[in-house]
Amino acid sequence: MSQSTNLNIRIDSDLKKAMESIFADLGLTTTAAFNIFAKAVVRERRIPFALDLNNTPNKLTLQAMDDVINHRHMHGPYNNVDELIEDLHAED
């Protein structure tokens, strides 16, 4: 195994606190989380998530997102995914 080294980065303090809270909920230290990220970068030879400036949802998608957020056209609660899908395809 190779020798460990330190990596110093600058990050907004509020972002750091929020990030560390999520890592803690996942049972990870910040070091462990960054090691997971670094290993994924090396393994996949890319950033392991999409970086896209053209990922703006179209009008139909924005409307669907708004409907879900505001509970329009949804009549749940649902007991399973099949009930949800049936409701999504039903005429209002």
N, CA, C and O atoms as a GROMACS GRO file, in nm:
protein
  368
    1MET      N    1   0.084  -0.118   0.000
    1MET     CA    2   0.000   0.000   0.000
    1MET      C    3   0.089   0.124   0.000
    1MET      O    4   0.192   0.127   0.068
    2SER      N    5   0.050   0.225  -0.075
    2SER     CA    6   0.132   0.345  -0.084
    2SER      C    7   0.117   0.432   0.040
    2SER      O    8   0.026   0.414   0.121
    3GLN      N    9   0.207   0.525   0.054
    3GLN     CA   10   0.210   0.614   0.169
    3GLN      C   11   0.096   0.716   0.160
    3GLN      O   12   0.060   0.759   0.050
    4SER      N   13   0.041   0.753   0.274
    4SER     CA   14  -0.064   0.855   0.279
    4SER      C   15  -0.004   0.994   0.266
    4SER      O   16   0.112   1.016   0.299
    5THR      N   17  -0.084   1.086   0.216
    5THR     CA   18  -0.043   1.226   0.204
    5THR      C   19  -0.161   1.314   0.238
    5THR      O   20  -0.276   1.270   0.236
    6ASN      N   21  -0.134   1.438   0.269
    6ASN     CA   22  -0.241   1.533   0.300
    6ASN      C   23  -0.283   1.608   0.175
    6ASN      O   24  -0.203   1.630   0.084
    7LEU      N   25  -0.410   1.646   0.171
    7LEU     CA   26  -0.466   1.727   0.064
    7LEU      C   27  -0.541   1.841   0.131
    7LEU      O   28  -0.635   1.818   0.207
    8ASN      N   29  -0.500   1.963   0.103
    8ASN     CA   30  -0.565   2.080   0.161
    8ASN      C   31  -0.648   2.149   0.053
    8ASN      O   32  -0.598   2.179  -0.055
    9ILE      N   33  -0.775   2.173   0.084
    9ILE     CA   34  -0.863   2.243  -0.010
    9ILE      C   35  -0.938   2.353   0.064
    9ILE      O   36  -0.954   2.347   0.186
   10ARG      N   37  -0.983   2.453  -0.010
   10ARG     CA   38  -1.066   2.558   0.047
   10ARG      C   39  -1.210   2.530   0.008
   10ARG      O   40  -1.239   2.495  -0.106
   11ILE      N   41  -1.300   2.546   0.106
   11ILE     CA   42  -1.442   2.521   0.083
   11ILE      C   43  -1.522   2.613   0.174
   11ILE      O   44  -1.479   2.644   0.285
   12ASP      N   45  -1.636   2.656   0.129
   12ASP     CA   46  -1.725   2.740   0.209
   12ASP      C   47  -1.759   2.667   0.340
   12ASP      O   48  -1.789   2.548   0.338
   13SER      N   49  -1.754   2.737   0.452
   13SER     CA   50  -1.773   2.672   0.582
   13SER      C   51  -1.913   2.613   0.598
   13SER      O   52  -1.929   2.507   0.659
   14ASP      N   53  -2.016   2.681   0.546
   14ASP     CA   54  -2.152   2.626   0.555
   14ASP      C   55  -2.165   2.499   0.471
   14ASP      O   56  -2.228   2.402   0.514
   15LEU      N   57  -2.106   2.500   0.353
   15LEU     CA   58  -2.107   2.383   0.267
   15LEU      C   59  -2.035   2.267   0.335
   15LEU      O   60  -2.082   2.153   0.331
   16LYS      N   61  -1.922   2.296   0.399
   16LYS     CA   62  -1.846   2.192   0.470
   16LYS      C   63  -1.929   2.130   0.582
   16LYS      O   64  -1.931   2.008   0.596
   17LYS      N   65  -1.996   2.212   0.660
   17LYS     CA   66  -2.079   2.161   0.770
   17LYS      C   67  -2.191   2.073   0.717
   17LYS      O   68  -2.217   1.966   0.771
   18ALA      N   69  -2.258   2.118   0.611
   18ALA     CA   70  -2.368   2.041   0.553
   18ALA      C   71  -2.317   1.908   0.498
   18ALA      O   72  -2.380   1.803   0.517
   19MET      N   73  -2.204   1.914   0.430
   19MET     CA   74  -2.144   1.794   0.371
   19MET      C   75  -2.105   1.695   0.481
   19MET      O   76  -2.133   1.575   0.470
   20GLU      N   77  -2.040   1.744   0.586
   20GLU     CA   78  -1.997   1.657   0.696
   20GLU      C   79  -2.116   1.592   0.766
   20GLU      O   80  -2.108   1.478   0.810
   21SER      N   81  -2.226   1.664   0.776
   21SER     CA   82  -2.346   1.609   0.836
   21SER      C   83  -2.400   1.491   0.754
   21SER      O   84  -2.440   1.389   0.810
   22ILE      N   85  -2.401   1.507   0.623
   22ILE     CA   86  -2.446   1.399   0.535
   22ILE      C   87  -2.352   1.281   0.543
   22ILE      O   88  -2.396   1.166   0.550
   23PHE      N   89  -2.221   1.308   0.540
   23PHE     CA   90  -2.124   1.200   0.552
   23PHE      C   91  -2.145   1.124   0.684
   23PHE      O   92  -2.141   1.001   0.686
   24ALA      N   93  -2.167   1.197   0.793
   24ALA     CA   94  -2.188   1.133   0.923
   24ALA      C   95  -2.313   1.045   0.919
   24ALA      O   96  -2.312   0.933   0.972
   25ASP      N   97  -2.420   1.094   0.856
   25ASP     CA   98  -2.543   1.014   0.844
   25ASP      C   99  -2.517   0.885   0.766
   25ASP      O  100  -2.581   0.783   0.791
   26LEU      N  101  -2.422   0.891   0.673
   26LEU     CA  102  -2.386   0.773   0.595
   26LEU      C  103  -2.282   0.686   0.665
   26LEU      O  104  -2.243   0.581   0.614
   27GLY      N  105  -2.236   0.731   0.782
   27GLY     CA  106  -2.136   0.656   0.857
   27GLY      C  107  -1.996   0.674   0.802
   27GLY      O  108  -1.910   0.587   0.819
   28LEU      N  109  -1.972   0.788   0.736
   28LEU     CA  110  -1.842   0.814   0.674
   28LEU      C  111  -1.776   0.936   0.736
   28LEU      O  112  -1.843   1.029   0.780
   29THR      N  113  -1.644   0.934   0.738
   29THR     CA  114  -1.568   1.055   0.768
   29THR      C  115  -1.552   1.132   0.637
   29THR      O  116  -1.574   1.077   0.529
   30THR      N  117  -1.513   1.258   0.647
   30THR     CA  118  -1.487   1.335   0.526
   30THR      C  119  -1.372   1.272   0.448
   30THR      O  120  -1.376   1.266   0.325
   31THR      N  121  -1.270   1.226   0.518
   31THR     CA  122  -1.158   1.160   0.451
   31THR      C  123  -1.204   1.036   0.374
   31THR      O  124  -1.165   1.017   0.259
   32ALA      N  125  -1.286   0.954   0.437
   32ALA     CA  126  -1.335   0.832   0.371
   32ALA      C  127  -1.418   0.868   0.247
   32ALA      O  128  -1.404   0.805   0.142
   33ALA      N  129  -1.503   0.970   0.260
   33ALA     CA  130  -1.588   1.010   0.147
   33ALA      C  131  -1.502   1.060   0.030
   33ALA      O  132  -1.530   1.025  -0.085
   34PHE      N  133  -1.400   1.140   0.058
   34PHE     CA  134  -1.314   1.189  -0.049
   34PHE      C  135  -1.229   1.077  -0.109
   34PHE      O  136  -1.200   1.078  -0.228
   35ASN      N  137  -1.190   0.980  -0.028
   35ASN     CA  138  -1.119   0.865  -0.082
   35ASN      C  139  -1.209   0.784  -0.176
   35ASN      O  140  -1.162   0.736  -0.280
   36ILE      N  141  -1.335   0.769  -0.141
   36ILE     CA  142  -1.431   0.701  -0.230
   36ILE      C  143  -1.440   0.776  -0.362
   36ILE      O  144  -1.436   0.715  -0.470
   37PHE      N  145  -1.453   0.909  -0.354
   37PHE     CA  146  -1.459   0.991  -0.474
   37PHE      C  147  -1.333   0.975  -0.558
   37PHE      O  148  -1.341   0.953  -0.679
   38ALA      N  149  -1.216   0.985  -0.495
   38ALA     CA  150  -1.089   0.976  -0.567
   38ALA      C  151  -1.072   0.840  -0.634
   38ALA      O  152  -1.026   0.833  -0.748
   39LYS      N  153  -1.109   0.734  -0.564
   39LYS     CA  154  -1.098   0.600  -0.623
   39LYS      C  155  -1.192   0.584  -0.742
   39LYS      O  156  -1.157   0.518  -0.840
   40ALA      N  157  -1.310   0.643  -0.734
   40ALA     CA  158  -1.404   0.638  -0.848
   40ALA      C  159  -1.348   0.714  -0.967
   40ALA      O  160  -1.362   0.669  -1.081
   41VAL      N  161  -1.286   0.828  -0.943
   41VAL     CA  162  -1.224   0.906  -1.051
   41VAL      C  163  -1.116   0.823  -1.121
   41VAL      O  164  -1.112   0.817  -1.243
   42VAL      N  165  -1.031   0.760  -1.042
   42VAL     CA  166  -0.922   0.680  -1.099
   42VAL      C  167  -0.978   0.558  -1.172
   42VAL      O  168  -0.935   0.527  -1.283
   43ARG      N  169  -1.072   0.489  -1.110
   43ARG     CA  170  -1.129   0.368  -1.169
   43ARG      C  171  -1.201   0.398  -1.301
   43ARG      O  172  -1.184   0.326  -1.400
   44GLU      N  173  -1.283   0.505  -1.301
   44GLU     CA  174  -1.365   0.538  -1.418
   44GLU      C  175  -1.296   0.633  -1.516
   44GLU      O  176  -1.342   0.652  -1.628
   45ARG      N  177  -1.184   0.692  -1.471
   45ARG     CA  178  -1.109   0.788  -1.552
   45ARG      C  179  -1.196   0.905  -1.595
   45ARG      O  180  -1.185   0.954  -1.708
   46ARG      N  181  -1.282   0.949  -1.504
   46ARG     CA  182  -1.370   1.064  -1.529
   46ARG      C  183  -1.428   1.108  -1.396
   46ARG      O  184  -1.416   1.036  -1.296
   47ILE      N  185  -1.491   1.225  -1.393
   47ILE     CA  186  -1.568   1.265  -1.275
   47ILE      C  187  -1.687   1.171  -1.270
   47ILE      O  188  -1.758   1.156  -1.370
   48PRO      N  189  -1.713   1.105  -1.157
   48PRO     CA  190  -1.814   0.999  -1.153
   48PRO      C  191  -1.958   1.046  -1.143
   48PRO      O  192  -2.044   0.977  -1.088
   49PHE      N  193  -1.985   1.163  -1.196
   49PHE     CA  194  -2.122   1.213  -1.206
   49PHE      C  195  -2.126   1.314  -1.319
   49PHE      O  196  -2.022   1.365  -1.360
   50ALA      N  197  -2.245   1.342  -1.368
   50ALA     CA  198  -2.260   1.430  -1.485
   50ALA      C  199  -2.228   1.575  -1.448
   50ALA      O  200  -2.273   1.627  -1.346
   51LEU      N  201  -2.150   1.638  -1.532
   51LEU     CA  202  -2.126   1.781  -1.525
   51LEU      C  203  -2.179   1.837  -1.657
   51LEU      O  204  -2.116   1.821  -1.761
   52ASP      N  205  -2.294   1.902  -1.652
   52ASP     CA  206  -2.360   1.939  -1.775
   52ASP      C  207  -2.424   2.076  -1.762
   52ASP      O  208  -2.510   2.098  -1.676
   53LEU      N  209  -2.381   2.168  -1.846
   53LEU     CA  210  -2.440   2.302  -1.846
   53LEU      C  211  -2.572   2.306  -1.921
   53LEU      O  212  -2.647   2.403  -1.911
   54ASN      N  213  -2.602   2.202  -1.996
   54ASN     CA  214  -2.723   2.198  -2.077
   54ASN      C  215  -2.828   2.106  -2.018
   54ASN      O  216  -2.909   2.049  -2.091
   55ASN      N  217  -2.828   2.091  -1.888
   55ASN     CA  218  -2.919   1.998  -1.822
   55ASN      C  219  -3.041   2.070  -1.766
   55ASN      O  220  -3.092   2.032  -1.660
   56THR      N  221  -3.089   2.172  -1.835
   56THR     CA  222  -3.207   2.246  -1.791
   56THR      C  223  -3.331   2.170  -1.834
   56THR      O  224  -3.345   2.139  -1.952
   57PRO      N  225  -3.421   2.138  -1.741
   57PRO     CA  226  -3.542   2.065  -1.778
   57PRO      C  227  -3.628   2.146  -1.876
   57PRO      O  228  -3.633   2.269  -1.870
   58ASN      N  229  -3.697   2.075  -1.967
   58ASN     CA  230  -3.788   2.143  -2.059
   58ASN      C  231  -3.918   2.180  -1.988
   58ASN      O  232  -3.937   2.144  -1.872
   59LYS      N  233  -4.007   2.250  -2.056
   59LYS     CA  234  -4.131   2.298  -1.994
   59LYS      C  235  -4.217   2.185  -1.941
   59LYS      O  236  -4.273   2.196  -1.832
   60LEU      N  237  -4.227   2.075  -2.017
   60LEU     CA  238  -4.309   1.963  -1.973
   60LEU      C  239  -4.253   1.902  -1.844
   60LEU      O  240  -4.329   1.870  -1.753
   61THR      N  241  -4.122   1.886  -1.837
   61THR     CA  242  -4.060   1.831  -1.717
   61THR      C  243  -4.076   1.926  -1.599
   61THR      O  244  -4.106   1.881  -1.488
   62LEU      N  245  -4.057   2.056  -1.622
   62LEU     CA  246  -4.077   2.154  -1.514
   62LEU      C  247  -4.220   2.150  -1.463
   62LEU      O  248  -4.242   2.160  -1.342
   63GLN      N  249  -4.317   2.136  -1.552
   63GLN     CA  250  -4.457   2.128  -1.509
   63GLN      C  251  -4.482   2.001  -1.428
   63GLN      O  252  -4.551   2.005  -1.327
   64ALA      N  253  -4.426   1.890  -1.472
   64ALA     CA  254  -4.441   1.765  -1.398
   64ALA      C  255  -4.378   1.774  -1.260
   64ALA      O  256  -4.434   1.725  -1.162
   65MET      N  257  -4.262   1.837  -1.252
   65MET     CA  258  -4.197   1.856  -1.122
   65MET      C  259  -4.283   1.943  -1.031
   65MET      O  260  -4.298   1.913  -0.913
   66ASP      N  261  -4.338   2.049  -1.085
   66ASP     CA  262  -4.425   2.137  -1.008
   66ASP      C  263  -4.550   2.063  -0.961
   66ASP      O  264  -4.594   2.081  -0.847
   67ASP      N  265  -4.607   1.979  -1.047
   67ASP     CA  266  -4.725   1.901  -1.009
   67ASP      C  267  -4.694   1.810  -0.891
   67ASP      O  268  -4.775   1.798  -0.798
   68VAL      N  269  -4.579   1.745  -0.895
   68VAL     CA  270  -4.543   1.654  -0.785
   68VAL      C  271  -4.518   1.733  -0.657
   68VAL      O  272  -4.565   1.694  -0.550
   69ILE      N  273  -4.445   1.842  -0.668
   69ILE     CA  274  -4.414   1.924  -0.549
   69ILE      C  275  -4.543   1.974  -0.484
   69ILE      O  276  -4.553   1.979  -0.362
   70ASN      N  277  -4.640   2.011  -0.566
   70ASN     CA  278  -4.765   2.068  -0.514
   70ASN      C  279  -4.877   1.965  -0.507
   70ASN      O  280  -4.994   2.002  -0.489
   71HIS      N  281  -4.844   1.838  -0.520
   71HIS     CA  282  -4.938   1.726  -0.505
   71HIS      C  283  -5.058   1.736  -0.598
   71HIS      O  284  -5.168   1.693  -0.562
   72ARG      N  285  -5.039   1.791  -0.717
   72ARG     CA  286  -5.147   1.794  -0.814
   72ARG      C  287  -5.146   1.666  -0.895
   72ARG      O  288  -5.040   1.610  -0.923
   73HIS      N  289  -5.263   1.620  -0.931
   73HIS     CA  290  -5.281   1.501  -1.015
   73HIS      C  291  -5.234   1.373  -0.947
   73HIS      O  292  -5.217   1.270  -1.013
   74MET      N  293  -5.213   1.377  -0.818
   74MET     CA  294  -5.172   1.259  -0.744
   74MET      C  295  -5.275   1.237  -0.634
   74MET      O  296  -5.312   1.331  -0.564
   75HIS      N  297  -5.319   1.114  -0.619
   75HIS     CA  298  -5.429   1.088  -0.526
   75HIS      C  299  -5.391   0.993  -0.414
   75HIS      O  300  -5.480   0.944  -0.344
   76GLY      N  301  -5.263   0.966  -0.394
   76GLY     CA  302  -5.216   0.869  -0.293
   76GLY      C  303  -5.274   0.895  -0.157
   76GLY      O  304  -5.360   0.982  -0.143
   77PRO      N  305  -5.234   0.824  -0.057
   77PRO     CA  306  -5.112   0.743  -0.054
   77PRO      C  307  -5.129   0.613  -0.132
   77PRO      O  308  -5.240   0.568  -0.161
   78TYR      N  309  -5.016   0.554  -0.166
   78TYR     CA  310  -5.012   0.433  -0.246
   78TYR      C  311  -4.952   0.321  -0.162
   78TYR      O  312  -4.863   0.343  -0.080
   79ASN      N  313  -5.002   0.201  -0.185
   79ASN     CA  314  -4.952   0.085  -0.113
   79ASN      C  315  -4.832   0.021  -0.182
   79ASN      O  316  -4.757  -0.055  -0.121
   80ASN      N  317  -4.815   0.054  -0.311
   80ASN     CA  318  -4.702  -0.002  -0.385
   80ASN      C  319  -4.679   0.081  -0.511
   80ASN      O  320  -4.758   0.169  -0.544
   81VAL      N  321  -4.572   0.051  -0.580
   81VAL     CA  322  -4.534   0.127  -0.699
   81VAL      C  323  -4.638   0.109  -0.810
   81VAL      O  324  -4.665   0.203  -0.884
   82ASP      N  325  -4.694  -0.011  -0.821
   82ASP     CA  326  -4.795  -0.035  -0.925
   82ASP      C  327  -4.914   0.060  -0.912
   82ASP      O  328  -4.964   0.111  -1.012
   83GLU      N  329  -4.958   0.085  -0.788
   83GLU     CA  330  -5.069   0.179  -0.766
   83GLU      C  331  -5.030   0.320  -0.809
   83GLU      O  332  -5.110   0.391  -0.869
   84LEU      N  333  -4.908   0.360  -0.778
   84LEU     CA  334  -4.860   0.492  -0.819
   84LEU      C  335  -4.858   0.503  -0.971
   84LEU      O  336  -4.906   0.602  -1.026
   85ILE      N  337  -4.803   0.404  -1.039
   85ILE     CA  338  -4.795   0.405  -1.186
   85ILE      C  339  -4.935   0.409  -1.246
   85ILE      O  340  -4.960   0.482  -1.342
   86GLU      N  341  -5.026   0.332  -1.190
   86GLU     CA  342  -5.165   0.332  -1.239
   86GLU      C  343  -5.226   0.471  -1.226
   86GLU      O  344  -5.293   0.518  -1.318
   87ASP      N  345  -5.202   0.537  -1.114
   87ASP     CA  346  -5.255   0.671  -1.094
   87ASP      C  347  -5.191   0.771  -1.189
   87ASP      O  348  -5.258   0.860  -1.241
   88LEU      N  349  -5.062   0.756  -1.213
   88LEU     CA  350  -4.992   0.846  -1.305
   88LEU      C  351  -5.048   0.837  -1.447
   88LEU      O  352  -5.051   0.936  -1.520
   89HIS      N  353  -5.092   0.717  -1.487
   89HIS     CA  354  -5.145   0.697  -1.622
   89HIS      C  355  -5.295   0.720  -1.632
   89HIS      O  356  -5.350   0.719  -1.742
   90ALA      N  357  -5.363   0.741  -1.519
   90ALA     CA  358  -5.508   0.760  -1.520
   90ALA      C  359  -5.544   0.900  -1.572
   90ALA      O  360  -5.468   0.995  -1.555
   91GLU      N  361  -5.658   0.908  -1.633
   91GLU     CA  362  -5.710   1.038  -1.678
   91GLU      C  363  -5.759   1.114  -1.555
   91GLU      O  364  -5.822   1.055  -1.466
   92ASP      N  365  -5.731   1.243  -1.549
   92ASP     CA  366  -5.778   1.324  -1.435
   92ASP      C  367  -5.922   1.365  -1.454
   92ASP      O  368  -5.978   1.434  -1.369
   0.00000   0.00000   0.00000
